Amino acid sequence: MRTVDRDKSTETQSPRSAAPDSLLVGPNDAAKLLSISRTSWDRLVAAGNTPRPLSIFKWPRWSRETLQLWVSLGCPNRKVFEAITKTR
């Protein structure tokens, strides 16, 4: 009998985890992108220190592009970020 080694990385991925190239990410993946804990991410969101999330079927989602821009601008609070991006 012959055994076939499979790439286990796709098998261990959580079904709620976003695909590596997805346009929108949830809070778990947003935290992973920033290399912080989910709890830290939730605190930043609650304090208004992240970009405003989109609401997709009542689930918060952030675009990867928006998060990358936010980080490149030095992670300003939501008001400052929205003022900066409004002028673009």
Contacts in CASP RR format, 6 or more apart in sequence:
PFRMAT RR
TARGET T0000
AUTHOR 0000-0000-0000
METHOD contacts of the structure
MODEL  1
MRTVDRDKSTETQSPRSAAPDSLLVGPNDAAKLLSISRTSWDRLVAAGNT
PRPLSIFKWPRWSRETLQLWVSLGCPNRKVFEAITKTR
14 28 0 8 1.000
16 28 0 8 1.000
17 28 0 8 1.000
17 29 0 8 1.000
18 24 0 8 1.000
18 25 0 8 1.000
18 26 0 8 1.000
18 29 0 8 1.000
22 29 0 8 1.000
22 64 0 8 1.000
23 63 0 8 1.000
23 64 0 8 1.000
23 65 0 8 1.000
24 54 0 8 1.000
24 56 0 8 1.000
24 61 0 8 1.000
24 62 0 8 1.000
24 63 0 8 1.000
24 64 0 8 1.000
25 33 0 8 1.000
25 61 0 8 1.000
25 62 0 8 1.000
25 63 0 8 1.000
25 64 0 8 1.000
25 67 0 8 1.000
26 59 0 8 1.000
26 60 0 8 1.000
26 61 0 8 1.000
26 62 0 8 1.000
27 38 0 8 1.000
27 41 0 8 1.000
27 42 0 8 1.000
27 45 0 8 1.000
27 60 0 8 1.000
28 38 0 8 1.000
30 41 0 8 1.000
30 50 0 8 1.000
30 62 0 8 1.000
30 67 0 8 1.000
31 37 0 8 1.000
31 38 0 8 1.000
31 40 0 8 1.000
31 41 0 8 1.000
33 64 0 8 1.000
33 67 0 8 1.000
34 41 0 8 1.000
34 67 0 8 1.000
34 71 0 8 1.000
41 50 0 8 1.000
44 50 0 8 1.000
45 53 0 8 1.000
45 60 0 8 1.000
47 77 0 8 1.000
48 77 0 8 1.000
48 78 0 8 1.000
49 75 0 8 1.000
49 77 0 8 1.000
49 78 0 8 1.000
50 62 0 8 1.000
50 70 0 8 1.000
50 78 0 8 1.000
51 62 0 8 1.000
51 66 0 8 1.000
51 67 0 8 1.000
51 70 0 8 1.000
51 78 0 8 1.000
51 81 0 8 1.000
51 82 0 8 1.000
52 78 0 8 1.000
52 82 0 8 1.000
53 60 0 8 1.000
53 61 0 8 1.000
53 62 0 8 1.000
54 60 0 8 1.000
54 61 0 8 1.000
54 62 0 8 1.000
54 63 0 8 1.000
55 61 0 8 1.000
69 85 0 8 1.000
70 76 0 8 1.000
70 81 0 8 1.000
73 81 0 8 1.000
73 84 0 8 1.000
76 84 0 8 1.000
END
